[in-house]
Amino acid sequence: MLGPNGAGKSTTIGILGTLVRPTAGRATVAGFDVAANAKDVRRNIGFAMQEVGLDELATGSEFLILRRVCTGFRGVKPHGALASCSAWSTSNRRRSSA
């Protein structure tokens, strides 16, 4: 999404992600109203944060497990889908430049 500072890009993403309550108008995601059905919207979306402020050596699977714990997601167990990326991410950890 492109636009000048103050155009509402972050606010729009916040509304669509149910992080910001809209003050007017209506928005739907995956057929669900973001204000009336926030839980249904959250079940159908995901965010890829630009900056997470976490350990630079954390693997992708470690980050996904942390997000799962922080958001209270109780669906898929960490060993299922995450295990498939664990072997790759562990062998391809970024090394500290310090």
Backbone bond lengths (Angstrom), bond angles and torsions (degrees), N, CA, C in turn:
res aa  C-N    CA-C-N  psi(-1)  N-CA   C-N-CA  omega(-1)  CA-C   N-CA-C  phi
1 M - - - 1.433 - - 1.527 107.27 -
2 L 1.309 116.01 127.93 1.457 121.04 -179.00 1.518 110.42 -116.82
3 G 1.316 115.84 149.78 1.455 120.94 176.01 1.511 109.66 168.55
4 P 1.325 116.50 163.39 1.463 120.06 -179.62 1.523 111.38 -70.28
5 N 1.327 115.72 162.74 1.460 120.64 175.80 1.524 109.50 -55.13
6 G 1.326 115.68 136.63 1.454 120.40 178.28 1.515 114.90 83.93
7 A 1.322 117.96 4.62 1.466 121.12 -177.93 1.530 112.73 -77.22
8 G 1.328 117.11 -16.34 1.458 120.31 178.39 1.510 115.23 104.58
9 K 1.334 117.17 15.89 1.469 120.37 -179.39 1.523 111.42 -61.48
10 S 1.313 116.99 -52.15 1.470 120.98 -178.63 1.518 111.33 -64.92
11 T 1.317 116.75 -38.68 1.464 120.56 178.37 1.521 110.35 -63.99
12 T 1.323 116.92 -42.61 1.469 120.74 179.29 1.519 110.83 -60.95
13 I 1.317 117.05 -46.97 1.466 120.77 179.03 1.524 109.89 -63.21
14 G 1.323 116.84 -40.90 1.465 120.62 177.28 1.516 112.41 -60.96
15 I 1.322 117.07 -41.07 1.466 121.06 178.26 1.520 110.35 -67.24
16 L 1.324 117.24 -47.30 1.464 120.69 -179.21 1.525 111.89 -64.49
17 G 1.318 116.55 -28.34 1.463 121.26 178.66 1.511 113.49 -91.97
18 T 1.307 117.48 5.85 1.466 125.84 179.28 1.524 113.14 64.27
19 L 1.324 116.76 22.12 1.459 120.72 176.92 1.527 111.58 -89.62
20 V 1.328 116.67 -21.58 1.466 123.33 179.59 1.522 107.25 -127.97
21 R 1.316 116.47 130.82 1.475 120.25 179.17 1.528 109.11 -81.77
22 P 1.327 117.33 129.30 1.473 119.44 179.83 1.535 110.87 -66.22
23 T 1.319 115.98 143.13 1.468 120.69 178.47 1.523 111.27 -92.82
24 A 1.314 116.67 -17.60 1.466 121.24 178.28 1.522 108.23 -158.86
25 G 1.317 115.78 163.10 1.457 120.11 176.77 1.511 112.51 78.44
26 R 1.314 114.52 -170.46 1.464 121.86 -176.63 1.521 109.09 -143.96
27 A 1.320 116.56 140.33 1.468 121.58 176.40 1.515 108.38 -137.44
28 T 1.322 115.62 142.20 1.460 120.53 176.20 1.521 109.84 -125.45
29 V 1.301 114.81 147.53 1.460 123.03 175.83 1.522 106.51 -132.65
30 A 1.313 116.45 125.92 1.472 122.18 -178.92 1.525 110.70 54.58
31 G 1.328 115.95 31.61 1.452 121.12 177.96 1.515 115.23 85.10
32 F 1.327 117.77 0.59 1.455 121.99 -178.52 1.521 110.61 -108.19
33 D 1.318 116.43 136.00 1.460 122.12 176.24 1.526 108.31 -68.36
34 V 1.328 117.09 128.36 1.466 120.58 -174.46 1.525 112.59 -66.90
35 A 1.325 118.34 -28.14 1.460 120.91 179.88 1.526 111.36 -84.96
36 A 1.310 116.84 -42.58 1.469 120.86 -174.47 1.528 113.02 -84.71
37 N 1.321 117.70 -27.35 1.469 121.54 -174.48 1.522 111.77 -130.58
38 A 1.321 116.98 50.44 1.465 121.49 -176.18 1.531 112.26 -57.49
39 K 1.323 117.95 -41.45 1.475 120.03 -179.00 1.522 111.23 -62.79
40 D 1.332 116.84 -39.98 1.463 119.99 178.24 1.525 111.38 -66.77
41 V 1.323 116.58 -37.87 1.466 120.61 176.74 1.522 109.23 -61.68
42 R 1.330 117.03 -48.26 1.472 121.29 -177.55 1.519 112.21 -61.58
43 R 1.317 117.26 -31.32 1.474 120.20 178.56 1.525 111.72 -69.74
44 N 1.326 116.92 -17.28 1.464 121.11 -174.25 1.517 114.53 -110.76
45 I 1.319 117.94 2.33 1.463 120.01 -177.98 1.519 110.87 -129.74
46 G 1.311 115.38 171.46 1.452 123.03 172.17 1.512 108.84 -150.54
47 F 1.298 116.10 155.13 1.459 121.34 178.60 1.515 109.47 -115.82
48 A 1.299 116.46 140.77 1.458 121.96 169.41 1.517 105.54 -111.09
49 M 1.320 115.68 103.90 1.461 119.36 -175.68 1.521 111.00 -71.64
50 Q 1.329 115.01 142.07 1.459 120.16 -179.56 1.521 110.61 -71.72
51 E 1.310 116.80 -45.17 1.457 121.99 178.04 1.517 107.36 -132.31
52 V 1.312 116.86 124.85 1.459 119.21 -175.52 1.517 113.01 -106.70
53 G 1.319 118.20 -15.44 1.458 120.50 179.02 1.522 113.13 65.63
54 L 1.320 116.89 32.44 1.461 121.21 179.16 1.517 110.26 -109.69
55 D 1.292 114.70 176.16 1.454 121.93 176.84 1.526 110.33 -54.10
56 E 1.314 117.11 125.71 1.462 121.14 -178.98 1.519 112.80 -65.77
57 L 1.323 117.45 -17.67 1.463 120.48 -179.72 1.525 112.47 -93.61
58 A 1.338 116.88 -0.55 1.473 119.51 179.43 1.524 109.58 -65.42
59 T 1.310 115.37 142.52 1.462 120.75 178.07 1.522 109.65 -82.98
60 G 1.310 116.18 167.59 1.456 120.58 176.56 1.515 111.57 -60.81
61 S 1.317 116.87 -42.06 1.468 119.49 -179.42 1.526 111.17 -67.53
62 E 1.325 117.47 -36.43 1.469 120.28 176.99 1.527 110.67 -63.88
63 F 1.320 116.52 -40.01 1.454 120.31 177.91 1.530 110.58 -65.22
64 L 1.333 117.54 -42.74 1.464 120.51 179.56 1.526 111.53 -64.14
65 I 1.314 117.19 -38.55 1.463 120.35 177.39 1.531 109.63 -64.59
66 L 1.318 117.54 -42.90 1.465 120.89 177.70 1.522 110.71 -60.27
67 R 1.335 117.29 -45.27 1.468 120.57 178.61 1.522 110.80 -61.71
68 R 1.320 116.40 -38.99 1.462 120.66 179.23 1.526 110.13 -61.76
69 V 1.319 117.06 -44.94 1.458 121.50 -179.41 1.532 110.54 -66.79
70 C 1.331 117.12 -44.96 1.464 121.09 -177.02 1.526 113.24 -66.34
71 T 1.310 117.01 -32.49 1.465 120.14 -177.64 1.522 112.40 -93.96
72 G 1.325 117.61 -3.31 1.452 120.73 178.69 1.514 113.79 71.37
73 F 1.317 117.51 20.04 1.461 121.31 -179.70 1.516 109.57 -67.01
74 R 1.308 116.10 125.74 1.458 120.20 -176.14 1.528 112.47 -116.28
75 G 1.308 117.43 16.35 1.461 120.89 -177.94 1.512 112.50 -76.43
76 V 1.301 116.73 -103.38 1.462 123.25 -176.36 1.520 110.06 -66.34
77 K 1.300 116.41 135.35 1.463 120.78 176.40 1.527 109.07 -73.54
78 P 1.334 118.00 147.80 1.462 120.91 -176.44 1.512 114.42 -56.47
79 H 1.336 117.45 -32.00 1.461 119.07 -175.73 1.522 112.56 -74.79
80 G 1.317 119.68 -15.07 1.460 122.02 -178.09 1.513 112.76 -71.12
81 A 1.314 116.59 -94.70 1.460 121.76 -176.70 1.527 111.59 -66.21
82 L 1.324 117.07 -33.56 1.465 119.32 -177.20 1.519 112.32 -70.51
83 A 1.310 117.20 -30.27 1.458 120.09 -178.97 1.516 111.66 -61.60
84 S 1.318 116.83 -31.70 1.461 119.50 -178.21 1.520 111.93 -68.14
85 C 1.323 117.65 -27.79 1.468 119.01 178.98 1.522 111.05 -96.24
86 S 1.331 117.93 -11.20 1.456 121.17 -175.81 1.521 113.08 -62.95
87 A 1.322 117.75 -45.16 1.466 119.98 -178.28 1.519 110.83 -63.01
88 W 1.332 115.89 -41.05 1.463 119.17 179.07 1.512 110.95 -67.33
89 S 1.346 117.88 -48.52 1.454 120.03 -174.48 1.520 111.72 -68.42
90 T 1.336 118.36 -33.62 1.448 120.89 179.19 1.523 110.67 -66.62
91 S 1.317 117.07 -39.21 1.453 119.78 -179.56 1.523 112.70 -77.91
92 N 1.329 116.48 -13.92 1.457 120.17 -178.62 1.520 112.67 -117.84
93 R 1.324 117.46 32.16 1.460 121.20 176.83 1.523 109.80 -60.12
94 R 1.311 114.04 143.20 1.463 118.06 173.86 1.523 108.05 -74.05
95 R 1.267 116.48 139.30 1.461 120.71 178.85 1.525 109.91 -92.08
96 S 1.303 115.95 143.45 1.469 121.01 179.92 1.516 109.00 -67.64
97 S 1.338 114.71 139.40 1.463 118.90 178.47 1.514 111.51 -89.70
98 A 1.333 117.21 -2.93 1.464 121.60 -178.91 1.507 111.42 -79.66
